[in-house]
Amino acid sequence: MNESVKDKEYPPYTYEVGLEKIREYANAIGEFEPVHHDRDAARAAGFRDVVAPPMFAVVYSAGAVAPGVLDPEVGINLGRMLHGSQEFAWGEPVCAGDVIETSATLRDLYEKDGREYYVFESVSHNQDGHEVVRGTWTNIVR
């Protein structure tokens, strides 16, 4: 493990949230609440537009984390990597038309029980500067 890369930051990734992407994602996960499909229902519920289900965070933030996972300097053996966990803390709801910018940092890397752990943090803000989600992504190499 190359511990010198701990706290390495990766360039921000920008994602423009599309109405149809929210609908497609909601359909794919079986989320049929009207606020995820219909503008009038979303606005009646107090949202700016159709609102993304919370785990849509993976869609707009994975593009910031991927460069770290693929970084040769970090040296993750992708053939032996397992998805360990994801944890999210949500802020401002994400709605259709939002432009989300996500930055990622390799926060920790360590060995335990013969496995390597790589922990990335992502932070996403909308076009108004509001934090929409903070994520912790743990990958395990066996």
C-alpha positions in Angstrom: 0.0 0.0 0.0 1.2 3.4 -0.9 0.4 5.5 2.2 1.9 8.6 0.7 -1.4 9.0 -1.3 -3.5 9.4 1.8 -5.6 12.6 1.6 -5.0 12.8 -2.1 -7.7 15.0 -3.8 -9.1 14.4 -7.2 -10.5 17.0 -9.6 -14.2 17.9 -9.2 -16.8 16.1 -11.4 -19.8 18.0 -12.6 -23.2 16.4 -13.3 -26.3 18.1 -14.7 -29.3 16.3 -13.3 -31.9 15.4 -15.9 -35.6 14.9 -15.4 -35.6 11.7 -17.4 -32.6 10.4 -15.5 -34.4 10.8 -12.2 -37.5 9.1 -13.6 -35.4 6.2 -15.1 -33.6 5.7 -11.8 -36.8 5.8 -9.8 -38.3 3.2 -12.0 -35.2 1.0 -11.9 -35.3 0.9 -8.1 -39.1 0.6 -7.8 -39.7 4.1 -6.4 -43.1 5.2 -7.7 -43.8 8.1 -5.4 -45.2 10.9 -7.6 -42.5 13.4 -6.4 -39.9 11.4 -8.3 -41.9 11.4 -11.6 -44.3 14.4 -11.7 -43.4 18.1 -11.5 -46.7 19.2 -10.2 -46.6 16.6 -7.4 -43.0 17.5 -6.5 -43.8 21.2 -6.4 -46.9 20.6 -4.3 -44.7 18.8 -1.9 -42.4 21.8 -1.6 -39.6 20.8 -4.0 -38.2 23.0 -6.8 -38.8 20.3 -9.4 -38.9 16.5 -9.6 -36.8 15.3 -6.7 -34.2 12.5 -7.0 -34.4 9.5 -4.7 -31.6 9.8 -2.1 -29.4 7.0 -3.5 -29.3 8.8 -6.8 -26.2 10.3 -5.1 -24.3 7.4 -6.6 -25.1 8.5 -10.1 -23.7 12.1 -9.7 -20.9 11.4 -7.3 -19.3 8.2 -8.7 -17.6 10.2 -11.4 -15.6 11.9 -8.8 -14.6 8.8 -6.9 -13.7 6.6 -9.9 -10.4 8.4 -10.7 -9.2 7.6 -7.2 -10.2 3.9 -7.5 -8.4 3.8 -10.9 -5.4 5.9 -9.9 -2.2 3.9 -10.6 -0.5 5.8 -7.8 -3.1 4.4 -5.3 -2.5 0.9 -6.8 -5.8 -0.8 -6.0 -5.8 -4.3 -7.5 -9.2 -4.1 -9.2 -9.3 -7.9 -9.9 -9.3 -8.5 -6.1 -11.4 -5.5 -5.1 -14.8 -5.9 -3.3 -17.3 -3.2 -2.6 -17.2 -2.8 1.2 -19.7 -0.1 2.0 -21.2 3.3 1.2 -22.4 5.7 3.8 -24.2 9.0 2.9 -25.3 12.1 4.9 -27.8 14.1 2.8 -28.4 17.8 2.8 -30.3 19.8 0.3 -32.6 17.6 -1.9 -31.4 17.1 -5.5 -33.9 18.1 -8.2 -34.1 18.0 -12.0 -32.1 20.8 -13.4 -29.6 21.0 -10.6 -25.9 21.1 -11.5 -23.9 19.0 -9.0 -20.2 19.3 -8.5 -18.6 16.5 -6.5 -15.0 16.4 -5.2 -13.4 13.2 -3.8 -10.4 12.5 -1.5 -8.7 9.3 -0.5 -9.3 9.7 3.2 -7.8 6.5 4.6 -6.0 3.4 3.6 -5.0 0.6 5.9 -4.5 -3.2 6.2 -6.5 -5.4 8.5 -6.8 -9.2 8.7 -4.8 -9.6 5.5 -7.0 -7.2 3.6 -6.4 -3.7 2.2 -9.0 -1.0 2.9 -9.3 2.2 0.7 -11.7 4.8 2.1 -12.8 7.7 -0.2 -14.8 10.7 0.8 -17.0 12.6 -1.6 -18.7 16.0 -1.1 -21.3 17.2 -3.5 -22.7 20.8 -3.8 -25.4 22.1 -6.0 -25.3 25.2 -8.2 -26.2 27.4 -5.2 -23.3 26.1 -3.1 -25.5 24.0 -0.9 -24.1 20.7 0.2 -26.4 17.9 -1.1 -24.5 14.9 0.1 -21.3 13.7 1.8 -20.3 10.1 1.1 -17.9 7.6 2.4 -17.0 4.8 0.0 -15.0 1.8 1.3 -13.3 -0.6 -1.1 -11.7 -3.8 0.2 -8.9 -5.7 -1.6 -8.7 -9.4 -0.6 
